[in-house]
């Protein structure tokens, strides 16, 4: 009996993927955990591992094929003990009979249309569950949920062996989200007579365009801005970096801002929320999605429980995540989830920015560059290094006064940075 290998859903939001490269050939014997292919998603390139043993009978989808829907059969694998070449031998035996039959006219037969492809079942968003990539992919392919599984790995992480310890609940079908349909923007031809190069959009760029259009059309944004004196923050950073240099750790301004944002959200938990139709989710932990620019787009790896992390831990995690993001080596658990986002364009010399909310989150913070300008310092006018912090809020979930208290807490932490380490 053949085993169907299907395009996996490597994240809860994945709908299509590109089969970038096959790592096996027809006839190869594979075992559980072997790498079969490289799959490009809208987020990263990831390896597809085998969850069954057998021999590759047929590679149905060619390497390099784009926009393969989740659930599409991409290869067939024969179970151990089957003869992979059986089909080819049967075709060879049938060839003389087929040639003889072709010498005499035959009645024309109606060709039955191919069976309709069954659409993939939407996944439960269990991205917050700690699980190994192999365990997560086995659960995805089998249509199982990890929400009720007790992990036996390090720090309670779910491993492959845990999937056989108890029956798993089948993945629930997501209910359609109520609301107005997102309008499709008209597509215009380029102006005549102007030199132009037309570039095909990558899967990542398509996803960015779709999600940000949806955000601006369906989420009522409102913006608050705070101007923050960061001279004390810069002085503290210099002192801390001197003490951390022996460990090879260097704090960036963004690391300190992430910590300040997380603590401000912990002070004002009503901004750490998510709108959900007739409900609203209030989170008990602050997970910050950090925007990282990569070739062809943007990705937001997550620093989890940022309010509880030390500054050195945030610095190490942000550096590692950014490096893996630029190398295309992020795993789904690295960028799934997040309760709020931060986007810092200060390194480009921009004064301020008004970021677009990253659905389904309700808050994103935008940071501009530090600029020396006259400011009231200790009762007198003096030069101070100022940054402009602008946050976008989902007004369905966060009221103006709540947002203002968060911005006041953020400014207080940035201007009194000793509180970041106390």
JOUR-V768035 format. One record per backbone hydrogen bond with DSSP energy under -0.5 kcal/mol. CO is the residue of the C=O (numbers start at 0). NH is the residue of the N-H. Records with the same first field share a line. If there is no record, write none. Layout:
CO=NH, NH
This chain:
0=78
1=3
2=4, 76
3=5
4=73, 74
6=70
7=9
10=13
14=69
16=18, 67
17=19, 39
18=63, 64
20=37
24=27
27=55
29=53
30=33
33=49
35=22, 23
36=38, 47
37=19, 20
38=40, 45
39=17
43=40, 45
45=38
46=48
47=35, 36
49=32
53=29
54=77
55=26
57=59, 75
61=64
64=18
66=68
67=16
68=71
71=6
73=59, 60
74=4
75=56, 57
76=2
77=54
78=81
81=83
82=85
83=86
84=88
85=89
86=90
87=91
88=92
89=93
90=94
91=94, 95
92=96
93=97
94=98
95=99
96=100
97=101
98=102
99=102
100=103
109=111
123=125
125=128
128=130
129=157
131=135
132=136
133=137
134=138
135=139
136=140
137=141
138=142, 143
139=142
142=170
145=148
148=150
152=155
153=156
155=150
156=152
157=131
158=161, 162
159=162
160=163
161=164, 165
168=144
171=173
182=184
185=187
190=193
196=198
201=205
202=206
203=207
204=208
205=209
206=210
207=211
208=212
209=213
210=214
211=215
212=216
213=217
214=218
217=219
218=220
219=394
221=392
223=390
225=227, 388
227=229, 386
229=233
230=234
231=235
232=236
233=237
234=238
235=239
236=240
237=241
238=242
239=243
240=244
243=246, 248
244=247
251=255
252=256
253=257
254=258
255=259
256=260
257=261
258=262
259=263
260=264
261=265
262=266
263=267
265=268
267=270
268=271
270=272
271=282
272=361
273=280
275=277, 278
278=275
280=273, 282
284=286
285=287, 305
286=288, 338, 339
287=289, 302
288=290, 341
289=300
291=298
293=296
296=293
298=291
300=289
301=303
302=287, 305
304=307, 308
305=308
309=313
310=314
311=315
312=316
313=317
314=318
315=319
316=320
317=321
318=322
319=323
320=324
321=325
322=326
323=328, 329
324=327
327=44
330=333, 334
331=334, 335
333=301
338=361
339=288
340=364
341=290
342=344, 366
344=347, 349
345=348
349=368
350=387
352=354
356=358
357=360
361=393
362=340
363=391
364=342
365=389
366=344
370=385
372=383
374=376, 381
376=379
379=376, 381
381=374
383=372, 385
384=229
385=370
386=227, 388
387=367, 389
388=225
389=365
390=223
391=363
392=221, 394
393=396, 397
398=402
399=403
400=404
401=405
402=406
403=407
404=408
405=409
406=410
407=411
408=412
409=413
410=414
411=415
415=418
416=419
417=420, 421
